Amino acid sequence: MIKRRKMPKRVTIKTIAQDLGISHMTVSRALSNSTKVREATRQVILRRADELGYVKSAAAAAMRGDRTTTVGLLLPNLTNEFYARFANTLATCLENADLQLIIHLTNDEPPKERRALLKLKEIQARGVVLVPTTGVGGLEGELFQGMQVIQLIRTAQMRVPSGAMLVNDRAAIIEAVHRLAAHRHKRIAYIGGSTTLSSGAARLNAFKAGLEAVGLNPAKDLLIAGEPSFEMGYRAVQTLVEQGGATALVCGGIELSNGALNGCLEKGIRIPEDLVFIGYGDPSYYQWIGGGISAIRLPVDDLAQQISSFIGRFGPEKECQQNQLVVQAELIFRQTRL
C-alpha cells in the first residue's frame, strides 16, 4: 500500500485572523493595503502573514472583481535596445510600487494585440501600456474597461478614456535637416513609418517642415514610408543606394533606422564620407560605428518613470483619465566629417 503524504494546510486570511486574535475584515484590509487600517496594525499583520507563509490568491481576487497588481506591456518586439531598456526600467519602477509587469509582444499585428488584451482582461489587470498597432481603433471598448490604458510613442483612436506618453521629436528632426542643409546637403533622404500611424505622419511632416524652412523641396524619390520594421528600413536604403543621388539620410523610426544602417554597412557605404546618416533611437552601439552615428535620442528612462508614476496615481477604485504627457527628444550629432 502506498502511503500518501499529508499536504500542508493552506494559510488563509481566516488562519491569520485566528492566529492574531483579530477580525477577519481587519486582516483582509491590511493585506489589500487599505488606508482603513492603522499602519502599525498593518505591519504586524503583514509580518505574521509572511511568517505563516501566506500567499495571496490572484484567482480569488479576480473572482471578487478586484483588479490585481498586474500591469501589461504590449510592445512590437524586444529586439531593439529602446524597447528592451524601456521594459526593464518600467518593470523596476513598478516593482518599487508593488506592481508586477507582464510583457506581450505583438509584432505590430492586430490579432496578437487583441489576444494579449483578452489575457490581461481575464486576470483583471490593473492597467496596460501599449504601443498600439494600426488595428486598435477597431477593438471593442470592453477589452479595455476596468483597466488604466496608456498609449506609448504613438496613438490610435480608442473607445475608452486613455492616457498617452508621447515623444516630441519634431524639433529634433527639424534641427537634423537644418544641420545637414548648413553643410550644403541638398539631396536629403528620409525613411519613416507609415503615415497611417500617428507617429509616422507626424515625423514625416516634421521632416518636410525642416526642408521648407531651409528652402528645399521634398523629392519624391528620396521619401520612403512604410511598415516600421527592420526589414523595411533595410529594403528602403537598398532602394536609395540603387537610385543614387542622396548625400544624407534622416530616419524616422527605431527599427527602420537599425535596418537602414545594416543595409548601409552591408553595401560598404562609408558613414559619413559616402552618406551622412542620422538614426532614430540612439542605441549604445551607435557611439562606436564609424567614429559615431548621429541620432535622434529618446528619453527612455524618463518615459518609463513617468508612466510608472501615472499608473500609481490611480488606485483600483479609479478609472484612468484622459491625459497626455510629452517628453522631448534631442539630436545627438556625432559626425564631424560632412
Secondary structure, DSSP 8 states (H G I E B T S, - for coil): ------------HHHHHHHHT--HHHHHHHHTT-TTS-HHHHHHHHHHHHHHT----HHHHHHTT---SEEEEEES-SSSHHHHHHHHHHHHHHHHTT-EEEEEE-TT-HHHHHHHHHHHHHTT-SEEEE---TTGGGS-GGGTTTSEEEEESS----SS--EEEEEE-HHHHHHHHHHHHHTT---EEEEEE-TTSHHHHHHHHHHHHHHHHTT----GGGEEEE--SHHHHHHHHHHHHHH---SEEEEESHHHHHHHHHHHHHTT--TTTT-EEEEES--GGGGTGGG--EEEE--HHHHHHHHHHHHHTS-TTS----EEEEEE-EEE------
